[in-house]
Amino acid sequence: MRVMGIDPGITRCGVGVVDVDASRRATLVHVRVARSSPQVATHFRLRSIADEIDEVIAAHAPEVIAIERVFAQENLQSVTTTMQVMGAAMVCAGRAGLPMAVYTPSEVKAAISGNGNASKAQVEHMVARVLRLAEAPRPADAADALAIAICHAWRGTGLLGAGDDSRVSVSLSGKVHARGAVTPAQRTWLAAQAAQRRTGAVDPRLRRGGR
């Protein structure tokens, strides 16, 4: 499976492509960070990032695209622009006719490290280890994009626009659903994700009892 991961950001958007074989061994194919200048109007910045995403799709022909979703941040402006980049990335996926999956930061951390609250340094270390690299790609947005791609390759769930929407999943209440056998890596992810969902770790609003 060839997966393209996208870590959306208006100034730096991480884009990474990995190949994962039947034994779940992941190999780096391509990684870059699409950048845009704060001095340029937002719609032109989005166009620039979308153009780079299109270039990677054309050059490396991924089978699926995985994008990180942002639930909440203190900086409302940052959330808004990140969601705009996410929308631009979704358009790129749709234009290419590719299925797409969306994951929260906690889901990505849990998939690659077994800990949904892992630090950036821990995620970067695991990305380098999984891809057999001497060190994690820089800046962090590049490593994050690869982590998102690996998350989807290992989970194989949550596809939008595919015939089989999800083989294994965890509900917001922490209940696990699986169709058929799951791998040890999937079991680790499911246990971590179920615990996080039950305590509201994925969506901070659940901890506050907000609506």
C-alpha positions as a LaTeX table, in Angstrom:
\begin{tabular}{lrrr}
\hline
Residue & $x$ (\AA) & $y$ (\AA) & $z$ (\AA) \\
\hline
Met1 & 0.00 & 0.00 & 0.00 \\
Arg2 & 1.26 & 3.49 & $-0.83$ \\
Val3 & $-0.11$ & 6.13 & 1.54 \\
Met4 & 0.24 & 9.89 & 1.43 \\
Gly5 & 0.02 & 11.67 & 4.78 \\
Ile6 & $-0.74$ & 15.37 & 5.14 \\
Asp7 & $-0.15$ & 17.49 & 8.26 \\
Pro8 & $-2.15$ & 20.64 & 7.37 \\
Gly9 & $-0.76$ & 24.06 & 8.17 \\
Ile10 & $-0.96$ & 27.39 & 6.36 \\
Thr11 & 2.71 & 28.34 & 6.82 \\
Arg12 & 4.14 & 24.80 & 6.78 \\
Cys13 & 2.16 & 21.83 & 5.47 \\
Gly14 & 3.88 & 18.48 & 5.87 \\
Val15 & 3.45 & 16.01 & 3.00 \\
Gly16 & 4.85 & 12.49 & 3.19 \\
Val17 & 4.50 & 9.27 & 1.21 \\
Val18 & 5.29 & 5.77 & 2.50 \\
Asp19 & 5.05 & 2.25 & 1.13 \\
Val20 & 3.91 & $-0.51$ & 3.48 \\
Asp21 & 4.23 & $-4.16$ & 2.48 \\
Ala22 & 2.22 & $-7.19$ & 3.56 \\
Ser23 & 4.43 & $-7.65$ & 6.64 \\
Arg24 & 3.66 & $-4.03$ & 7.68 \\
Arg25 & 7.22 & $-2.91$ & 6.95 \\
Ala26 & 7.15 & 0.80 & 6.08 \\
Thr27 & 9.54 & 2.51 & 3.66 \\
Leu28 & 10.00 & 6.20 & 3.00 \\
Val29 & 9.09 & 7.24 & $-0.56$ \\
His30 & 8.99 & 11.03 & $-0.37$ \\
Val31 & 8.66 & 13.82 & 2.16 \\
Arg32 & 8.52 & 17.59 & 1.87 \\
Val33 & 7.07 & 20.64 & 3.56 \\
Ala34 & 4.90 & 22.93 & 1.44 \\
Arg35 & 5.41 & 26.52 & 2.60 \\
Ser36 & 3.51 & 29.76 & 2.01 \\
Ser37 & 4.34 & 33.34 & 2.93 \\
Pro38 & 2.28 & 35.24 & 5.53 \\
Gln39 & 2.69 & 38.25 & 3.26 \\
Val40 & 0.41 & 36.67 & 0.65 \\
Ala41 & $-3.42$ & 36.62 & 0.73 \\
Thr42 & $-4.87$ & 33.43 & 2.21 \\
His43 & $-6.51$ & 32.17 & $-0.98$ \\
Phe44 & $-3.20$ & 32.43 & $-2.83$ \\
Arg45 & $-1.44$ & 30.62 & 0.03 \\
Leu46 & $-4.00$ & 27.82 & $-0.18$ \\
Arg47 & $-3.53$ & 27.58 & $-3.93$ \\
Ser48 & 0.24 & 27.29 & $-3.49$ \\
Ile49 & $-0.10$ & 24.46 & $-0.96$ \\
Ala50 & $-2.71$ & 22.66 & $-3.07$ \\
Asp51 & $-0.41$ & 22.89 & $-6.10$ \\
Glu52 & 2.38 & 21.17 & $-4.16$ \\
Ile53 & 0.02 & 18.45 & $-2.93$ \\
Asp54 & $-1.10$ & 17.89 & $-6.53$ \\
Glu55 & 2.56 & 17.62 & $-7.59$ \\
Val56 & 3.25 & 14.90 & $-5.01$ \\
Ile57 & 0.14 & 12.96 & $-6.04$ \\
Ala58 & 1.16 & 13.15 & $-9.70$ \\
Ala59 & 4.77 & 12.18 & $-9.03$ \\
His60 & 4.24 & 9.34 & $-6.54$ \\
Ala61 & 0.71 & 8.01 & $-7.23$ \\
Pro62 & $-0.49$ & 7.21 & $-3.69$ \\
Glu63 & $-3.40$ & 4.80 & $-3.32$ \\
Val64 & $-4.94$ & 6.70 & $-0.42$ \\
Ile65 & $-4.51$ & 10.02 & 1.36 \\
Ala66 & $-4.59$ & 10.45 & 5.16 \\
Ile67 & $-5.05$ & 13.89 & 6.72 \\
Glu68 & $-4.75$ & 15.02 & 10.33 \\
Arg69 & $-7.80$ & 16.69 & 11.85 \\
Val70 & $-7.58$ & 19.44 & 14.46 \\
Phe71 & $-10.22$ & 19.45 & 17.22 \\
Ala72 & $-9.31$ & 22.51 & 19.24 \\
Gln73 & $-6.52$ & 24.98 & 19.92 \\
Glu74 & $-6.25$ & 28.14 & 21.95 \\
Asn75 & $-5.50$ & 30.17 & 18.82 \\
Leu76 & $-8.78$ & 30.41 & 16.89 \\
Gln77 & $-7.06$ & 31.95 & 13.85 \\
Ser78 & $-4.67$ & 28.99 & 13.70 \\
Val79 & $-7.59$ & 26.55 & 13.82 \\
Thr80 & $-9.38$ & 28.40 & 11.03 \\
Thr81 & $-6.43$ & 28.44 & 8.64 \\
Thr82 & $-5.53$ & 24.84 & 9.45 \\
Met83 & $-9.06$ & 23.76 & 8.58 \\
Gln84 & $-8.84$ & 25.74 & 5.35 \\
Val85 & $-5.67$ & 23.86 & 4.41 \\
Met86 & $-7.39$ & 20.61 & 5.35 \\
Gly87 & $-10.22$ & 21.53 & 2.97 \\
Ala88 & $-7.75$ & 22.29 & 0.18 \\
Ala89 & $-6.07$ & 18.91 & 0.75 \\
Met90 & $-9.45$ & 17.18 & 0.60 \\
Val91 & $-10.13$ & 18.85 & $-2.74$ \\
Cys92 & $-6.79$ & 17.53 & $-4.02$ \\
Ala93 & $-7.74$ & 14.01 & $-2.92$ \\
Gly94 & $-11.16$ & 14.30 & $-4.54$ \\
Arg95 & $-9.77$ & 15.73 & $-7.74$ \\
Ala96 & $-7.37$ & 12.78 & $-7.97$ \\
Gly97 & $-10.24$ & 10.34 & $-7.33$ \\
Leu98 & $-8.52$ & 8.92 & $-4.24$ \\
Pro99 & $-10.10$ & 7.55 & $-1.05$ \\
Met100 & $-9.24$ & 9.56 & 2.04 \\
Ala101 & $-9.00$ & 9.01 & 5.79 \\
Val102 & $-8.97$ & 11.60 & 8.59 \\
Tyr103 & $-7.32$ & 11.11 & 11.99 \\
Thr104 & $-6.98$ & 13.20 & 15.13 \\
Pro105 & $-3.52$ & 13.90 & 16.59 \\
Ser106 & $-4.25$ & 11.49 & 19.45 \\
Glu107 & $-5.14$ & 8.72 & 17.01 \\
Val108 & $-1.89$ & 9.23 & 15.11 \\
Lys109 & 0.18 & 9.24 & 18.31 \\
Ala110 & $-1.54$ & 6.10 & 19.58 \\
Ala111 & $-1.02$ & 4.28 & 16.29 \\
Ile112 & 2.69 & 4.95 & 15.99 \\
Ser113 & 3.73 & 4.90 & 19.65 \\
Gly114 & 0.92 & 3.19 & 21.58 \\
Asn115 & 0.45 & 6.40 & 23.58 \\
Gly116 & $-2.15$ & 8.95 & 22.53 \\
Asn117 & $-0.42$ & 11.60 & 24.64 \\
Ala118 & 3.07 & 11.03 & 23.23 \\
Ser119 & 5.30 & 14.08 & 22.84 \\
Lys120 & 6.47 & 15.40 & 19.48 \\
Ala121 & 9.95 & 14.08 & 20.24 \\
Gln122 & 8.55 & 10.59 & 20.87 \\
Val123 & 6.58 & 10.66 & 17.62 \\
Glu124 & 9.62 & 11.83 & 15.67 \\
His125 & 11.76 & 9.08 & 17.24 \\
Met126 & 9.21 & 6.41 & 16.30 \\
Val127 & 8.91 & 7.72 & 12.73 \\
Ala128 & 12.68 & 7.45 & 12.29 \\
Arg129 & 12.69 & 3.99 & 13.86 \\
Val130 & 9.79 & 2.65 & 11.80 \\
Leu131 & 11.24 & 4.00 & 8.55 \\
Arg132 & 14.80 & 2.95 & 9.49 \\
Leu133 & 16.16 & 6.48 & 9.18 \\
Ala134 & 19.23 & 7.81 & 10.97 \\
Glu135 & 17.10 & 10.72 & 12.21 \\
Ala136 & 13.60 & 12.06 & 11.78 \\
Pro137 & 12.96 & 14.43 & 8.85 \\
Arg138 & 12.93 & 18.14 & 9.71 \\
Pro139 & 11.03 & 20.27 & 10.41 \\
Ala140 & 8.55 & 18.46 & 12.68 \\
Asp141 & 5.75 & 18.94 & 10.12 \\
Ala142 & 7.56 & 16.50 & 7.80 \\
Ala143 & 7.81 & 13.81 & 10.48 \\
Asp144 & 4.16 & 14.40 & 11.43 \\
Ala145 & 3.04 & 13.85 & 7.83 \\
Leu146 & 4.89 & 10.51 & 7.75 \\
Ala147 & 3.37 & 9.53 & 11.10 \\
Ile148 & $-0.10$ & 10.20 & 9.67 \\
Ala149 & 0.65 & 8.03 & 6.64 \\
Ile150 & 1.99 & 5.21 & 8.83 \\
Cys151 & $-1.06$ & 5.52 & 11.10 \\
His152 & $-3.38$ & 4.82 & 8.20 \\
Ala153 & $-1.23$ & 2.04 & 6.76 \\
Trp154 & $-1.15$ & 0.22 & 10.09 \\
Arg155 & $-4.78$ & 0.84 & 11.02 \\
Gly156 & $-6.34$ & 0.44 & 7.60 \\
Thr157 & $-9.56$ & 2.05 & 8.83 \\
Gly158 & $-11.67$ & 5.14 & 8.52 \\
Leu159 & $-11.65$ & 5.37 & 4.72 \\
Leu160 & $-14.01$ & 7.86 & 3.14 \\
Gly161 & $-14.93$ & 7.13 & $-0.45$ \\
Ala162 & $-14.00$ & 3.45 & $-0.33$ \\
Gly163 & $-16.27$ & 0.42 & $-0.57$ \\
Asp164 & $-15.31$ & $-0.92$ & 2.87 \\
Asp165 & $-15.53$ & 2.14 & 5.07 \\
Ser166 & $-13.93$ & 0.68 & 8.16 \\
Arg167 & $-12.67$ & $-2.75$ & 9.26 \\
Val168 & $-11.82$ & $-1.82$ & 12.84 \\
Ser169 & $-13.01$ & 1.27 & 14.67 \\
Val170 & $-13.56$ & 2.80 & 18.10 \\
Ser171 & $-16.72$ & 4.73 & 18.94 \\
Leu172 & $-16.69$ & 8.02 & 20.88 \\
Ser173 & $-17.75$ & 6.08 & 23.98 \\
Gly174 & $-14.74$ & 3.76 & 23.67 \\
Lys175 & $-16.50$ & 0.69 & 22.27 \\
Val176 & $-14.37$ & $-1.38$ & 19.87 \\
His177 & $-15.82$ & $-2.73$ & 16.62 \\
Ala178 & $-13.86$ & $-5.19$ & 14.46 \\
Arg179 & $-14.67$ & $-7.16$ & 11.32 \\
Gly180 & $-12.52$ & $-10.26$ & 11.36 \\
Ala181 & $-9.16$ & $-10.78$ & 13.05 \\
Val182 & $-6.95$ & $-7.87$ & 14.07 \\
Thr183 & $-3.16$ & $-7.72$ & 14.13 \\
Pro184 & $-1.11$ & $-7.19$ & 17.33 \\
Ala185 & $-0.38$ & $-3.61$ & 16.22 \\
Gln186 & $-4.08$ & $-2.98$ & 15.70 \\
Arg187 & $-4.87$ & $-4.44$ & 19.14 \\
Thr188 & $-2.36$ & $-2.02$ & 20.72 \\
Trp189 & $-3.90$ & 0.90 & 18.87 \\
Leu190 & $-7.46$ & $-0.16$ & 19.73 \\
Ala191 & $-6.69$ & $-0.47$ & 23.45 \\
Ala192 & $-5.01$ & 2.94 & 23.57 \\
Gln193 & $-7.73$ & 4.59 & 21.51 \\
Ala194 & $-10.57$ & 3.07 & 23.56 \\
Ala195 & $-9.01$ & 4.34 & 26.79 \\
Gln196 & $-8.61$ & 7.83 & 25.34 \\
Arg197 & $-12.15$ & 7.94 & 24.01 \\
Arg198 & $-13.55$ & 6.87 & 27.39 \\
Thr199 & $-11.73$ & 9.70 & 29.18 \\
Gly200 & $-12.37$ & 12.30 & 26.51 \\
Ala201 & $-8.69$ & 12.61 & 25.59 \\
Val202 & $-9.39$ & 12.85 & 21.87 \\
Asp203 & $-11.85$ & 15.74 & 22.08 \\
Pro204 & $-11.08$ & 18.15 & 24.96 \\
Arg205 & $-14.73$ & 19.24 & 25.01 \\
Leu206 & $-15.70$ & 15.85 & 26.44 \\
Arg207 & $-13.51$ & 16.41 & 29.50 \\
Arg208 & $-15.22$ & 19.72 & 30.23 \\
Gly209 & $-18.66$ & 18.32 & 29.67 \\
Gly210 & $-19.19$ & 20.86 & 26.93 \\
Arg211 & $-21.58$ & 20.49 & 24.03 \\
\hline
\end{tabular}
